[in-house]
Amino acid sequence: MLAINVSALQESLASSVDKVVESNEIIKICTNKGNAIIISEEDYNALLETLALQSDPRVIKKIKDGEKESFSTMNSYYLNEKW
């Protein structure tokens, strides 16, 4: 994670945003009032998907059930298969 202050970010905003988008670099903007984070839209969408999955009790149950399953009896699931 790259940490930068607001003044430095202003001077390099375009290249900093390019770096975030192209390489999924995370930038922490440090200020006296607190910090902010710049992440790529791809990472943001992945975080939202993770939060949505973690808030679904059915998904959590499937994960927990899967952790108990042995490799020899493991079920296969397919991308478009309904849980």
C-alpha positions in Angstrom: 0.0 0.0 0.0 1.4 3.4 -1.0 0.9 6.1 1.6 0.9 9.7 0.4 -0.2 13.1 1.6 -2.8 15.3 -0.1 -0.2 17.7 -1.5 1.9 15.0 -3.1 -1.2 13.3 -4.5 -2.3 16.6 -6.1 1.0 16.7 -7.9 0.7 13.2 -9.2 -3.0 12.5 -9.4 -3.2 11.3 -12.9 -0.3 8.9 -12.6 -1.4 7.7 -9.2 -4.9 6.9 -10.5 -3.3 5.1 -13.5 -1.2 3.0 -11.1 -4.3 2.1 -9.0 -6.3 1.1 -12.1 -3.5 -0.8 -13.9 -1.9 -2.7 -11.0 -4.6 -2.7 -8.3 -2.2 -0.6 -6.1 -3.9 0.8 -3.1 -3.2 4.4 -2.1 -3.7 5.6 1.4 -4.1 9.4 1.5 -2.9 10.7 4.9 -4.3 13.9 6.4 -4.4 15.5 9.8 -8.2 14.7 10.1 -7.9 11.1 9.1 -7.0 8.9 6.2 -8.8 7.9 3.0 -8.2 5.0 0.6 -8.1 4.9 -3.2 -8.8 1.5 -4.7 -9.6 0.4 -8.3 -13.2 -0.2 -9.3 -12.3 -3.9 -9.8 -11.2 -4.2 -6.2 -14.2 -2.2 -5.0 -16.6 -4.5 -6.8 -14.8 -7.5 -5.4 -15.2 -6.1 -1.9 -18.9 -5.6 -2.4 -19.3 -9.1 -3.7 -17.5 -10.5 -0.7 -19.7 -8.5 1.7 -22.8 -9.7 -0.1 -21.7 -13.3 0.0 -20.7 -13.1 3.7 -24.1 -11.6 4.5 -26.0 -14.6 2.9 -26.5 -17.3 5.5 -26.9 -20.0 2.8 -23.5 -19.2 1.4 -21.9 -19.3 4.8 -23.5 -22.6 5.5 -22.2 -24.1 2.2 -18.7 -22.8 3.1 -18.8 -24.3 6.5 -20.2 -27.6 5.2 -17.5 -27.7 2.6 -14.8 -27.2 5.2 -16.0 -30.4 7.0 -16.1 -32.4 3.7 -13.3 -34.8 2.9 -11.6 -34.7 -0.5 -12.8 -38.2 -1.3 -16.5 -37.3 -0.9 -16.4 -33.7 -2.1 -19.2 -32.5 -4.3 -18.4 -30.5 -7.5 -20.3 -27.3 -8.1 -20.5 -25.5 -11.4 -20.5 -21.8 -12.2 -24.2 -21.5 -13.2 -25.5 -24.1 -10.7 -28.0 -22.8 -8.1 -27.1 -23.3 -4.5 
